[in-house]
Amino acid sequence: ADVYLPGGASAAASFEEMLVFVPGGAWSHGYKSFYTLTSRRLATELGCAVATVGYGLYPVADGAAQVAQVEEALAWAEAGAPLPPDGEPRRRLLNAGARLSVVGHSAGGQLSAA
């Protein structure tokens, strides 16, 4: 996941809320990097951490694999978003009991609802 923090937030900050954003792209050509500006704006406007998650694209990844990859990202967020996400956690981005919201655009909206 690419993580975006509200403007002015310290890289060492912890948050009470995270928005998990799943990009669209008709399941076959959407990339999380397409949503960098959107994710930064959401973090600033909402005042929370935003994690934009990626998933494999069709035909390499079918719908079930895409749902599983989004579920893995949600499990990471539910675990407090340990950083770095792929290594030994040094700290957690989210405080205990933090709220999670999941949204997506287009195909990402369907994946976030699955």
Phi and psi in degrees as GROMACS dihedral restraints (atoms count N, CA, C in turn):
[ dihedral_restraints ]
;  ai    aj    ak    al  type     phi  dphi    fc
    3     4     5     6     1   -94.6    20    10
    4     5     6     7     1   127.9    20    10
    6     7     8     9     1  -107.6    20    10
    7     8     9    10     1   132.8    20    10
    9    10    11    12     1  -120.6    20    10
   10    11    12    13     1   136.2    20    10
   12    13    14    15     1  -112.6    20    10
   13    14    15    16     1   153.6    20    10
   15    16    17    18     1   -58.1    20    10
   16    17    18    19     1   149.6    20    10
   18    19    20    21     1   -53.7    20    10
   19    20    21    22     1   133.1    20    10
   21    22    23    24     1    86.1    20    10
   22    23    24    25     1    -7.6    20    10
   24    25    26    27     1   -75.0    20    10
   25    26    27    28     1   139.1    20    10
   27    28    29    30     1   -71.5    20    10
   28    29    30    31     1   146.5    20    10
   30    31    32    33     1   -63.2    20    10
   31    32    33    34     1   -17.4    20    10
   33    34    35    36     1   -94.4    20    10
   34    35    36    37     1     2.2    20    10
   36    37    38    39     1   -68.6    20    10
   37    38    39    40     1   153.6    20    10
   39    40    41    42     1  -116.2    20    10
   40    41    42    43     1   152.7    20    10
   42    43    44    45     1  -125.4    20    10
   43    44    45    46     1   155.1    20    10
   45    46    47    48     1   -93.1    20    10
   46    47    48    49     1   -10.1    20    10
   48    49    50    51     1  -150.1    20    10
   49    50    51    52     1   144.7    20    10
   51    52    53    54     1  -136.6    20    10
   52    53    54    55     1   136.8    20    10
   54    55    56    57     1  -100.5    20    10
   55    56    57    58     1   122.3    20    10
   57    58    59    60     1   -97.7    20    10
   58    59    60    61     1   119.2    20    10
   60    61    62    63     1  -110.6    20    10
   61    62    63    64     1   127.1    20    10
   63    64    65    66     1  -109.3    20    10
   64    65    66    67     1   116.4    20    10
   66    67    68    69     1   -68.7    20    10
   67    68    69    70     1   156.9    20    10
   69    70    71    72     1   -94.4    20    10
   70    71    72    73     1  -173.4    20    10
   72    73    74    75     1   141.3    20    10
   73    74    75    76     1    29.5    20    10
   75    76    77    78     1    57.6    20    10
   76    77    78    79     1    28.6    20    10
   78    79    80    81     1    64.9    20    10
   79    80    81    82     1    -5.3    20    10
   81    82    83    84     1  -125.8    20    10
   82    83    84    85     1   -12.0    20    10
   84    85    86    87     1  -149.9    20    10
   85    86    87    88     1    23.3    20    10
   87    88    89    90     1   -98.4    20    10
   88    89    90    91     1   139.4    20    10
   90    91    92    93     1  -129.0    20    10
   91    92    93    94     1   144.2    20    10
   93    94    95    96     1   -61.9    20    10
   94    95    96    97     1   -28.2    20    10
   96    97    98    99     1   -65.1    20    10
   97    98    99   100     1   -21.1    20    10
   99   100   101   102     1   -65.8    20    10
  100   101   102   103     1   -19.4    20    10
  102   103   104   105     1  -110.4    20    10
  103   104   105   106     1    20.1    20    10
  105   106   107   108     1   -58.7    20    10
  106   107   108   109     1   -50.8    20    10
  108   109   110   111     1   -64.8    20    10
  109   110   111   112     1   -40.6    20    10
  111   112   113   114     1   -61.0    20    10
  112   113   114   115     1   -44.8    20    10
  114   115   116   117     1   -65.4    20    10
  115   116   117   118     1   -41.7    20    10
  117   118   119   120     1   -62.6    20    10
  118   119   120   121     1   -41.9    20    10
  120   121   122   123     1   -66.8    20    10
  121   122   123   124     1   -42.2    20    10
  123   124   125   126     1   -59.4    20    10
  124   125   126   127     1   -44.4    20    10
  126   127   128   129     1   -60.2    20    10
  127   128   129   130     1   -44.0    20    10
  129   130   131   132     1   -69.5    20    10
  130   131   132   133     1   -46.8    20    10
  132   133   134   135     1   -68.3    20    10
  133   134   135   136     1   -37.8    20    10
  135   136   137   138     1   -89.6    20    10
  136   137   138   139     1   -18.6    20    10
  138   139   140   141     1    70.1    20    10
  139   140   141   142     1    30.0    20    10
  141   142   143   144     1  -134.9    20    10
  142   143   144   145     1   169.1    20    10
  144   145   146   147     1   -72.3    20    10
  145   146   147   148     1   143.6    20    10
  147   148   149   150     1  -124.2    20    10
  148   149   150   151     1   127.6    20    10
  150   151   152   153     1  -112.8    20    10
  151   152   153   154     1   115.4    20    10
  153   154   155   156     1   -97.1    20    10
  154   155   156   157     1   119.6    20    10
  156   157   158   159     1  -103.3    20    10
  157   158   159   160     1   149.8    20    10
  159   160   161   162     1  -106.0    20    10
  160   161   162   163     1   165.6    20    10
  162   163   164   165     1  -151.5    20    10
  163   164   165   166     1   157.1    20    10
  165   166   167   168     1   -64.3    20    10
  166   167   168   169     1   148.2    20    10
  168   169   170   171     1  -101.1    20    10
  169   170   171   172     1   147.0    20    10
  171   172   173   174     1   -68.8    20    10
  172   173   174   175     1   139.5    20    10
  174   175   176   177     1   -92.7    20    10
  175   176   177   178     1    -1.9    20    10
  177   178   179   180     1   -64.3    20    10
  178   179   180   181     1   -42.3    20    10
  180   181   182   183     1  -116.8    20    10
  181   182   183   184     1   126.8    20    10
  183   184   185   186     1   -83.6    20    10
  184   185   186   187     1   179.3    20    10
  186   187   188   189     1   -57.7    20    10
  187   188   189   190     1   -40.9    20    10
  189   190   191   192     1   -64.4    20    10
  190   191   192   193     1   -39.6    20    10
  192   193   194   195     1   -67.1    20    10
  193   194   195   196     1   -38.6    20    10
  195   196   197   198     1   -64.8    20    10
  196   197   198   199     1   -42.9    20    10
  198   199   200   201     1   -62.1    20    10
  199   200   201   202     1   -43.2    20    10
  201   202   203   204     1   -61.8    20    10
  202   203   204   205     1   -38.7    20    10
  204   205   206   207     1   -68.4    20    10
  205   206   207   208     1   -37.9    20    10
  207   208   209   210     1   -67.4    20    10
  208   209   210   211     1   -39.5    20    10
  210   211   212   213     1   -61.9    20    10
  211   212   213   214     1   -37.8    20    10
  213   214   215   216     1   -61.9    20    10
  214   215   216   217     1   -42.0    20    10
  216   217   218   219     1   -64.7    20    10
  217   218   219   220     1   -38.9    20    10
  219   220   221   222     1   -66.4    20    10
  220   221   222   223     1   -38.4    20    10
  222   223   224   225     1   -62.4    20    10
  223   224   225   226     1   -39.6    20    10
  225   226   227   228     1   -60.0    20    10
  226   227   228   229     1   -45.6    20    10
  228   229   230   231     1   -65.5    20    10
  229   230   231   232     1   -42.8    20    10
  231   232   233   234     1   -63.6    20    10
  232   233   234   235     1   -25.5    20    10
  234   235   236   237     1   -81.7    20    10
  235   236   237   238     1     6.9    20    10
  237   238   239   240     1    96.6    20    10
  238   239   240   241     1     9.1    20    10
  240   241   242   243     1    55.8    20    10
  241   242   243   244     1    60.3    20    10
  243   244   245   246     1   -62.3    20    10
  244   245   246   247     1   139.9    20    10
  246   247   248   249     1  -114.8    20    10
  247   248   249   250     1   138.2    20    10
  249   250   251   252     1   -72.6    20    10
  250   251   252   253     1   153.2    20    10
  252   253   254   255     1   -67.0    20    10
  253   254   255   256     1   -23.3    20    10
  255   256   257   258     1  -110.0    20    10
  256   257   258   259     1    14.3    20    10
  258   259   260   261     1  -138.6    20    10
  259   260   261   262     1  -165.1    20    10
  261   262   263   264     1   -65.8    20    10
  262   263   264   265     1   120.7    20    10
  264   265   266   267     1   -63.2    20    10
  265   266   267   268     1   130.8    20    10
  267   268   269   270     1   -98.7    20    10
  268   269   270   271     1   -30.7    20    10
  270   271   272   273     1  -162.0    20    10
  271   272   273   274     1   169.7    20    10
  273   274   275   276     1  -112.3    20    10
  274   275   276   277     1   136.4    20    10
  276   277   278   279     1   -73.6    20    10
  277   278   279   280     1   -28.9    20    10
  279   280   281   282     1  -109.1    20    10
  280   281   282   283     1   141.6    20    10
  282   283   284   285     1   -73.0    20    10
  283   284   285   286     1   158.3    20    10
  285   286   287   288     1   -57.5    20    10
  286   287   288   289     1   135.9    20    10
  288   289   290   291     1    79.4    20    10
  289   290   291   292     1    10.6    20    10
  291   292   293   294     1   -61.7    20    10
  292   293   294   295     1   148.6    20    10
  294   295   296   297     1   -86.8    20    10
  295   296   297   298     1   142.1    20    10
  297   298   299   300     1  -117.7    20    10
  298   299   300   301     1   137.4    20    10
  300   301   302   303     1  -123.3    20    10
  301   302   303   304     1   142.6    20    10
  303   304   305   306     1  -124.6    20    10
  304   305   306   307     1   125.8    20    10
  306   307   308   309     1  -138.1    20    10
  307   308   309   310     1   164.3    20    10
  309   310   311   312     1  -155.2    20    10
  310   311   312   313     1   165.4    20    10
  312   313   314   315     1  -111.6    20    10
  313   314   315   316     1   130.2    20    10
  315   316   317   318     1    56.3    20    10
  316   317   318   319     1  -119.6    20    10
  318   319   320   321     1   -58.6    20    10
  319   320   321   322     1   -33.9    20    10
  321   322   323   324     1   -64.4    20    10
  322   323   324   325     1   -30.8    20    10
  324   325   326   327     1   -65.1    20    10
  325   326   327   328     1   -40.1    20    10
  327   328   329   330     1   -69.7    20    10
  328   329   330   331     1   -40.2    20    10
  330   331   332   333     1   -65.7    20    10
  331   332   333   334     1   -37.0    20    10
  333   334   335   336     1   -70.8    20    10
  334   335   336   337     1   -23.0    20    10
  336   337   338   339     1   -88.2    20    10
  337   338   339   340     1   -12.8    20    10
